[in-house]
Amino acid sequence: MLILQETKSKTKAVRLFTHAYFEARLEERCEKSRLVHETFSVLRVHVEGEPDLRALEDALTRDRMPRDVVAAYAVGEYELLLATASKSGAEEIAKKIRAELTPFGISVRAGIASFPEDGRNADGLVEASCAALRGTPAESATGFAVSASISGLRSTLSLTWSRRPSDGARRS
């Protein structure tokens, strides 16, 4: 996918995968990881400001593994499939991205979800990473609400767990 962003000075092109490609690879990764019991992470990144697109692309794609996927979701919204990263590994990657972009005046927020603890399918992982980005809990397939967030230059991970009532339980 070719993304063109017009800035005050000039228009630049950034090459990233599409959201559709990201989703297809994420579904494949979920299937494989269920079979071989591997963990991986989804990193959702939101940037604010008028980024230098080359710096942004470099920060998002630098040091990625060959099976990782970096995609543009919307203007200022990016998603990374980190095919072999644990949650702590994804946190380190988010910190590096933030550190690389801060000198350019780019504000970065990130949300992380890891297989299998935050979700066991593509939809669950995307929902959990988006909820972590917003700082709100996402309800997992296990019936627990899960939220993970990372903020500031120093990583702070916060988890929220709550049990939803079972379908047979009385609700008031």
N, C-alpha and C positions, 0 to 999 in steps of 0.2 A: 504494500500500500504506500502511496506517495502522499504525504501530508504537506500541504503548503500553508505557511503561516505568514501573513503580511505584518511586518513591523514598521515602525516609523522610518527606518533606514532602508530596508530592502526585504524582498521575499526570499525565503530559504526553503529547501526541500529536506525532509527527514524521512528515511526509509525504516518503517517498522511493520510488523505483521498486523493483520486485521483482527478484529474481535472474533469474527467467525473462525478464523484459523486457530486462534488461541483456544476457543471453546472446543474445537475438534481435538486438538492435542491434549487438552485437559481431560476430556472424556476418555481418551486412549490411556492417559497416564493413570487415571483412577482404576480402570480395568486391570492394567498391568500390576499396579501396586496392591490391589486386592489379592491377586494370584501369588505374588512373590513377597508379600508383607514388607514392602518398602515404604518409607515416608518421603514426602515431598511437600513443598509449600507454594502457596499463591500469595503474591505480594501485590497489593493494590496501591498505586501512587497517585496523589493529587498534587499538582503544582499550581502556584499562584504567582502572578507577576508576568512580565514580558520576557520569557526566557530566550536566551541565545540557543536556538534549536540545535546547533552542532554540539554545544556543551550538554544540553539535555539528552540528546541521543547517546553521546559518549558516556555520560553518567549511568544511563539505563542499561547500556549494552556492555560496558567494560567488565572484563573478567567473568562473563557468563560462560557456563558450560555448554558444550555443543547441543545437548538436548533441551536447554532452556529456551523459552519463548518469550519475547518481549513484544507487546502489542499496544497499539493505541486504541483506546475505547471511545474517547471523545476529546474535545479540546481541553487540555490540562489534565486528562485522566488516562492513566496507563496501567497495564496489568502485566505481571511477570509470572510465568510458570517456572519455578525453580525446581527442576526435575530431581535433584538429589539433596536439596537443602532441608535441614530440620528447621523448626521454628527459630531456634537460636541462630542458625546460619542465615535465615532470612532477615532476622533483626540486624545482624551485622551488615548485610547487603544494604538494607534500608538506611542504616547509619552512614555508610560510605556514600550512597547516592545523595543524602542530605548534605554531607560535608562537601561534596564536589559542587553542589549547586548553590549553596549559601553565598559564596563569594560573588556570584552573579546576581544577587538580590532576588533569588527564587526561593519562595517559601514552599516547603515540602511536608506533606502529611502522608502517612503510610498505614495500611492495615494488612495484617498477616493472618492467614489461615493455613493450617497444616493437616495433611492426611495422615492418619485417620482421626486424630483427636477432635478436629473442628468440623469435619464433614467426611462422608464416605462416597460422595458423588460430586460431579462438577457443579451442579446447582447449589448444593450445600456449601461447597468451598467458596464459590463466588459470593454467595450471600453472607457467609461468615467474614470474608475479607472486607466486604463493603461495610458490614456492621462494625467491624473493628476500626475501619477508617473513620466512620462517623462517631465511634465511641459508644455505640448502642448494642445491646445483646441481639444475637441472631438465634432463633430456635433451631436446634439440630434435630436430626432424625431420631435421636435417642430420647427426645423429650426434654432435654436440658437446654437452657438458654446459655449461649456461649458468646463472650465478647473478648477480644484481644486488641490492644492498641499499643502504638508506639509513639512517643512524643518527645520533643526537645532534642538537643544534641546528644544527650545521654539517654539511652534506651530505658523506657519504663514500660514494663509489661503489666497490664492489669487484666485479670480474668474475673468474670462474673458467672456464677453458676446458679441456676434456680430450676426447680422441677416443676413442669407444668402439670395440671391435674390430668389424670388418665381419662380416656374417653368415657369410661363407665362411671367416673366420679361425679357426684352432684355438684353443680355449679350454682352459685347464688347470684 
